[in-house]
Amino acid sequence: MGWFDWLRSTPAPVIDHPLFGQVRASHRPRQGSWLWETLGLVATPRGDGGLTFDAGENGPNVSHERQWNTIIEQLDSLTEAAAPLIASDLSHWDEVPFDPASPWDELEWDGAHLGGDTSSQDEFALCYGCRHWPDALITVYFENGRPVLSQLDD
């Protein structure tokens, strides 16, 4: 077997979801699940963002839609709740202090990862960009509607 023989010989499934638009799947055999991602950006009150989903082979379902609607309704309060974790991640960069009291001064909405019914509906992640560090991506993981971990990738 050659180096690339393990690659999929058929294109990844693409479906047209009524809420999320076109989404594409990647099978994750080790996890026994599928990772779906939007092919376009999804509009929100805080700007456009990309979405990924843990979902079965049929793609995002009603549980993902409910989770997404809840996140959008609470995006500002979720971001404010995550701000102290984000501030801790950014604290070693003294050039521009991050004020947790007004997180949108520094953050730009980038997207979300939804667990839907493959996990607790309260498990999801929100992603942000930084205005002063455009190559950085901040991902905040939530459990039971509360931020539990912030990860900075630059």
N, C-alpha and C positions, 0 to 999 in steps of 0.2 A: 504494500500500500504506500503510495506517494504521500508527500507532506500535506498536500491540499485535498487528498481523497476523502477526508472526513467531512469536508464542507458540504453543506446542504446542496443537493442538485436541483431543487425546485425553489422558486422564490418564496420568501416569507409571506404568510397570509396577510392580506390587507382587507379590512372591512370599512364600510362607511357607517359610522355610528351617528345616530340622530343628534346627539348632544355634543360629542367630542370631535366630529368630523372623521377624516380618514385616520385609522389607527393600524399599525403594523405590529406583528407578533414575532418574537424570538423564543424558541423553545429552550427551556433550561432543564435538560434531562436529569441532572443531579438533584435538582430541587423538585422535579416532577411537576413543574408548573410552566406557565408562559409569562413573559414580560411583554406587555403591549406599550406602544408609545405613539403619541400623536404625530402625524406627519407635518402638520401645520401648527401654528401657535393658536392658543385659545384666549379670547379676549376676557379680561376681568376689569373691575373698577380701578385696579392698580397697574394696569398695563397687560400686555400679552405675555403668555408663558407657555412652556411646554409641559406636557403631562405624561407620566408613565403609570402603568397599572400592573399589579399582580392580579392575573385573571386566568380563567380556564381557557380552553381552546376556542371557545366562542366569543371571546373578547370581553370588554367591560360590560357590566350588567347594571340592573337597577340599584344594587347596593353601591356601586361606584358613583352612580348619578346622585344618590342621596348623600353620600359622603362629600362629593364635590360641591353640591349646593350648600351643605352645612359649612364647609370650609370657606366658600365665597362669602356667605352671610357673616362669618366671624373672622374674616381675614385680618382686619385691623386689630381686633382683640387678641387673636392668636399671635400676631407679630409682636404686639406689646408684651404678651406673656413670655415670648422667646427672647426679648431684647436683653435681659440680664445675662443669659447664656451667651448670646452673640457678643455682648460687651466684654465678657470674660475672654472670649477667643481673640478679640481685636485689641485687648489691653496691652499687648506687647508692642503694638505699633503706636508710638507716642506722637507721631507727626500730626495726626488728626484724631482727637478724642471722639469716641462714639458715645452719644448721650442716649441711654436707654429710655429716657422720658419721651424722646421724639425719634423713634427708630427710622421713620420714613425720610428723615433728613439725609441719612447715609445709605439706606437700603433701596434696592430696586427689585421688584417682584420678578422672579425668574421661572417659577413653576412649582409642580408638586408631584409627589409619588403617592398613589392611592392603593390601599390594601384591599378595599372592598370586602367581599365575603370570604376571601381566602385567608383572612386573619380577622382579628377584632376590627370592627368598623372604626374604632377609635385609634387605630394605628395608621399613621401617615407621616409624610415628610414634606416640609415646605422648603423651597430653595430661593435664595436671594443673591443678587449681585451687590457689590460695593461700589459706590460712586468714586471713591478715592483709590480703590484697588480693582481696576476693571477686569483683571485676570482672575480674581478670587471668586470662588463660589462658596456660599455658606449654606449648609443643609442642616435644618433643625428637625429632629425626629420627635414625634409626639406619640404618647401612649395615654389612653383615657382622656384625651383632649388637653393634656398638659405636656409642655416641652420637657424632654428628658435628656437630650444630648444635642450639642451643636458641634458641627464638624466644618472646619475651614480647609478648603483646598485652593491652593494658589499656584 
